[in-house]
Amino acid sequence: MAALCSVAPVVAKVPAVSTGKASKSSAMQVWNPTNNKFFETFSFLPPLSDQEIARQVQYLINNGWAPCIEFEGAGKAYCDTHGWSGLDSSVNAGYYDNRYWVMWKLPMYGCTSPDEVLAEVRACTRAFPDCFIRVAGFDNIKQVQCSSFLAHRPANDRTFQPVTGRQVGDGGAAPAAGGSQQNYSW
């Protein structure tokens, strides 16, 4: 009986998992925090064309979600705090100031064509050219927003970085003078 207790437990050795190229430290990059703000889905991409917006709106319609157009000025458009307290606790987890934007009309219940939404985005852009404009997909059954994306950035917006300027490459090389990033490749 004593012999059974003194035997060390057998633990199978697990082989190391390699993720390939990304596991190499030279493939890692550093986030560039200068003028590199993201808004909603697809905001990391260059501005969407009308055709690309129409395809996203068609996706919303196909899922039964009502397109809703919202807009907000640059000062309140970006969510960068967790509310008045600044804490991210269980009380206000998931809460960010400025996540609710002004609605352009009511949600477009019964919308069947992306052209209807594009016409409203254009009207909103004409009325508020200095505002960010987004299209949200609202599920009226679940009472939640399921998707949203930027449809318009103000002409004077300087918060967008092209993909090549979002990270500092070469294992931590500094950005070029003036805060803009050089074109690094993986």
C-alpha positions in Angstrom: 0.0 0.0 0.0 2.8 2.4 0.9 4.4 1.7 -2.5 1.3 3.0 -4.3 1.4 6.3 -2.4 5.0 7.0 -3.1 4.7 6.7 -6.9 4.8 10.1 -8.7 1.8 10.8 -10.8 2.3 10.4 -14.5 1.7 13.6 -16.5 1.7 13.5 -20.2 4.1 16.0 -21.8 2.2 18.3 -24.1 4.1 19.4 -27.2 4.5 23.1 -27.7 2.1 24.6 -30.2 3.6 26.8 -32.9 1.5 29.4 -34.6 4.0 29.6 -37.4 5.2 33.0 -38.6 3.4 35.1 -36.0 5.2 33.2 -33.2 8.4 34.9 -34.2 9.2 38.0 -32.2 10.3 39.8 -35.4 6.7 39.5 -36.6 5.2 41.4 -33.7 4.5 45.1 -34.0 3.8 48.0 -31.7 0.5 49.9 -31.7 0.8 53.5 -32.9 -1.4 55.5 -30.5 -1.1 58.8 -32.5 -4.2 59.7 -34.5 -5.2 56.1 -34.7 -8.8 56.0 -33.5 -11.3 53.3 -34.4 -15.1 53.7 -34.7 -17.4 50.7 -35.1 -17.0 47.8 -37.5 -14.7 48.4 -40.6 -13.3 51.7 -39.3 -9.9 50.3 -39.7 -10.5 50.3 -43.5 -10.3 53.2 -45.9 -13.7 55.0 -46.3 -16.3 52.7 -47.8 -17.6 53.5 -51.3 -21.3 53.8 -51.9 -21.3 50.3 -53.4 -19.6 48.9 -50.3 -22.0 50.7 -48.0 -24.9 49.3 -50.1 -23.6 45.8 -49.7 -23.4 46.2 -45.9 -26.9 47.7 -45.8 -28.1 44.7 -47.8 -26.6 42.4 -45.2 -28.6 44.3 -42.5 -31.8 44.0 -44.5 -31.2 40.3 -45.2 -30.9 39.7 -41.4 -34.1 41.5 -40.7 -32.4 44.4 -39.0 -33.7 48.0 -39.5 -31.1 50.4 -40.8 -30.6 53.4 -38.5 -28.6 56.5 -39.4 -26.8 58.3 -36.6 -24.4 61.3 -36.5 -22.2 63.1 -34.0 -19.6 65.8 -34.0 -16.0 65.0 -33.6 -15.9 66.0 -29.9 -18.4 63.4 -28.8 -18.1 60.7 -31.5 -15.2 58.8 -30.0 -15.7 56.6 -27.0 -12.6 56.9 -24.8 -13.9 56.8 -21.2 -15.9 54.4 -19.1 -18.3 57.1 -17.9 -18.1 59.8 -15.3 -16.2 57.7 -12.7 -13.5 56.5 -15.1 -13.8 53.0 -13.6 -14.4 49.9 -15.6 -16.1 47.8 -12.8 -18.9 45.4 -12.8 -21.3 48.4 -12.2 -20.5 50.1 -15.4 -18.6 47.4 -17.4 -19.3 47.8 -21.1 -20.4 51.4 -20.6 -18.6 54.1 -22.5 -19.5 57.8 -22.7 -20.6 59.0 -26.1 -21.6 55.6 -27.5 -25.1 57.0 -28.2 -25.2 59.3 -31.2 -27.9 61.6 -32.4 -30.4 59.7 -34.7 -31.1 60.9 -38.2 -34.9 60.4 -38.3 -36.3 57.2 -37.0 -34.9 53.7 -37.7 -35.9 52.7 -41.2 -38.3 49.9 -40.3 -39.6 48.1 -43.5 -36.6 49.3 -45.6 -36.1 47.0 -48.5 -33.4 48.7 -50.6 -29.9 50.0 -49.8 -30.7 52.9 -52.1 -33.1 54.3 -49.5 -30.4 54.2 -46.9 -27.8 55.8 -49.2 -30.2 58.6 -50.0 -30.6 59.3 -46.2 -26.9 59.1 -45.6 -26.4 61.7 -48.4 -29.0 63.9 -46.9 -27.5 63.6 -43.4 -24.0 64.4 -44.9 -25.4 67.5 -46.6 -27.0 68.7 -43.4 -24.0 67.8 -41.1 -20.9 67.7 -43.2 -18.6 68.1 -40.2 -20.0 65.1 -38.3 -19.3 61.4 -38.3 -22.2 59.4 -39.7 -22.8 55.8 -39.1 -25.3 53.2 -40.1 -26.5 50.8 -37.5 -28.5 47.6 -37.8 -31.2 47.4 -35.2 -33.0 44.2 -34.3 -36.5 45.2 -33.2 -37.3 41.8 -31.8 -34.3 41.5 -29.5 -34.2 45.3 -29.0 -30.5 45.5 -29.6 -28.1 47.0 -32.1 -26.4 44.2 -34.0 -24.0 46.0 -36.2 -22.8 49.5 -37.1 -20.2 51.0 -39.4 -19.0 54.5 -40.4 -20.6 55.8 -43.6 -19.0 59.3 -43.5 -16.0 60.9 -41.9 -15.7 64.7 -41.8 -13.3 66.2 -44.3 -11.2 67.7 -41.6 -10.9 64.4 -39.6 -7.4 63.6 -38.6 -8.1 60.5 -36.5 -7.8 58.0 -39.4 -4.5 56.2 -40.1 -4.0 54.1 -43.2 -3.3 50.4 -42.5 0.4 51.0 -42.9 0.4 53.6 -40.2 -1.5 51.8 -37.5 1.4 49.8 -36.1 5.1 50.5 -35.7 6.9 47.7 -37.5 10.4 46.2 -37.4 10.2 45.2 -33.8 9.6 48.7 -32.4 11.1 51.1 -34.8 10.0 54.7 -34.1 7.5 56.5 -36.3 8.9 59.0 -38.8 9.2 62.6 -37.9 5.8 64.4 -37.6 4.0 61.4 -36.1 3.2 59.7 -39.4 4.3 56.1 -39.9 6.4 54.8 -42.7 5.1 51.9 -44.8 6.4 48.8 -43.0 5.7 45.3 -44.2 5.5 42.0 -42.2 
